């Protein structure tokens, strides 16, 4: 939890990227009213997980390794 609070800006960007991907690749095809379109699950899931992973594990540029407890 400390890591999340230490780099909240980077985490927020990762979460927003995951939400944008989910909306674009999953929600819009479901909600467009055209039964011929379907969500791109195979492409969306890895992109969502990547955005969340980068947001969770990356560190804000104004944080030092020592200030976030990295060894």
C-alpha positions as CSV (number, residue, x, y, z in Angstrom):
1,X,0.0,0.0,0.0
2,X,2.9,2.3,0.7
3,X,4.1,2.0,-2.9
4,X,0.6,2.9,-4.2
5,X,0.6,6.1,-2.1
6,X,4.2,7.0,-2.9
7,X,3.7,7.0,-6.7
8,X,0.0,7.9,-6.8
9,X,0.4,9.9,-10.1
10,X,1.9,7.0,-12.0
11,X,-0.7,4.6,-10.5
12,X,-3.5,6.9,-11.5
13,X,-2.3,7.1,-15.1
14,X,-2.0,3.3,-15.2
15,X,-5.6,2.9,-13.9
16,X,-6.9,5.5,-16.3
17,X,-5.2,3.8,-19.2
18,X,-6.8,0.5,-18.2
19,X,-10.2,2.1,-18.0
20,X,-9.8,3.8,-21.4
21,X,-8.8,0.4,-22.9
22,X,-11.8,-1.3,-21.3
23,X,-14.2,1.3,-22.6
24,X,-12.7,1.3,-26.1
25,X,-12.3,-2.4,-26.6
26,X,-15.0,-3.9,-24.4
27,X,-17.8,-1.5,-23.5
28,X,-18.2,0.3,-26.8
29,X,-18.6,-2.9,-28.9
30,X,-21.2,-4.1,-26.4
31,X,-23.1,-0.9,-26.3
32,X,-23.0,0.1,-30.0
33,X,-26.3,-1.7,-30.8
34,X,-24.8,-3.7,-33.7
35,X,-25.0,-7.4,-33.0
36,X,-22.2,-8.0,-35.5
37,X,-19.6,-6.4,-33.3
38,X,-18.1,-8.1,-30.3
39,X,-15.6,-7.1,-27.6
40,X,-11.9,-7.7,-28.4
41,X,-11.3,-9.8,-25.3
42,X,-8.1,-11.3,-26.6
43,X,-6.5,-8.0,-27.2
44,X,-8.1,-6.0,-24.3
45,X,-7.1,-8.2,-21.4
46,X,-3.3,-8.1,-22.0
47,X,-3.5,-4.3,-22.6
48,X,-5.5,-3.7,-19.4
49,X,-3.1,-5.9,-17.3
50,X,-0.1,-4.1,-18.9
51,X,-1.5,-0.6,-18.0
52,X,-2.3,-1.7,-14.5
53,X,1.1,-3.3,-14.1
54,X,3.0,-0.3,-15.3
55,X,0.9,2.0,-13.1
56,X,1.4,-0.2,-10.1
57,X,5.2,-0.9,-10.4
58,X,6.5,2.3,-12.0
59,X,7.7,5.1,-9.8
60,X,7.0,8.8,-10.2
61,X,9.9,10.8,-11.5
62,X,10.0,13.0,-8.4
63,X,10.5,10.0,-6.0
64,X,13.8,8.6,-5.1
65,X,14.4,4.9,-4.5
66,X,15.1,5.6,-0.8
67,X,11.9,7.6,-0.3
68,X,9.7,4.8,-1.6
69,X,11.6,2.1,0.3
70,X,13.3,0.4,-2.7
71,X,16.4,-1.5,-1.9
